[in-house]
Amino acid sequence: MEVQFHYDREADVLYLSVGKPQRAKTVEMGEDFILRLHPKTGEVVGVTIVDFSRHFPQLKPAHLKLPASGSFDPARLLGQVLTPHAG
C-alpha cells in the first residue's frame, strides 16, 4: 500500500491519500482534520489536515525542506522507525 501526499504551502493544507486520490465522502474528525471515506465501502481513502503547520509545528515543511508532493510506504516507514539502530 502506498500513501500519496500533497502539501499546499499557500493554504497550509496537507492532503494524504491511500493510493491514487479519488472521490470520497468527508467526515470532520475535529478542528481541521477531515477523514475521506470511499462512498460505497466506507473505507478510509485519505485524510486532509488544515492549518498543518499549526498542528505539527515540529514538521513545518519549509524548515525541513519537505517536497510538496510525493508518496511513501507506511509499513516500510514504520519498520525503519521501529528497527533498533546499532550504536
N, C-alpha and C positions, 0 to 999 in steps of 0.2 A: 504494500500500500504506500502510496506517495502522497504527501501533503504539499500543495502549492500555496505560495503566499504572494501577496502584493501589498506593499506599503505605500499609501498615498501621502507623501510628505506634506503637501499643502493642506490637506484636510486632517492630517494626523489620524488616519484610519488604517488598521491592519486587517486585511482580508485573508482568511485561511480556508482552503477548500480541500476536501478529501477527493483526490483525483482531479479531473477537469472541473472547473467551475460550471455549475448548472442551475437551472431554475429551482427555486425552493420556497417553502413556506418559512416565514420568520417568526421567531418567538423571542421576546425580550427576556433576558435572564437576570436583569438587574441594570443598574445605571451603566449605559454604554456598552453592554455585552449583548450581542444578538446571535442566537443559535439559528442555523439554517438547516431545515429538515426537508428530506425528499418528500414531495407532495403525496405520493401513493404509499410508500413504505414507512414513512416517519423516521427513517434512518438519518443520523447526523451526516450532512454533506458539507458543512462548513461553519465557521464562526467569524463574526465581524466584531472588532473592538474599536470603538470610537474613542477619541482622546487617548490613543495608545500611550504616548509618552507621559501623560499624567498618571496613568495606572501602573506603568512599568518604567519609572524614571531611570533605573539602572540599565535598561535596554534601549535607550534612546538611539535610534538608527543613525542619526547624524554623528554622534560621538563614536559609535562602534564601526562606522563606515559599512553598515549592512547594505546589501543590494536592495533595490526597490522591489524586485521580483525574483522568484526562484522556486525551488522545491527541495524537499528533504524526505527521508525515510524515517518516520518516528521510531521504529523498532531499532534501527541502526544507531540513531542518535542516543536513545536510551541505553543501549548496550555500551556505547562509548562513555557515557556519563557514569554508569554503574561499574565499569571494569576498573579494578584496582590498578593503580599505576606503580610500576617498580620504582623504588626510591631509596 
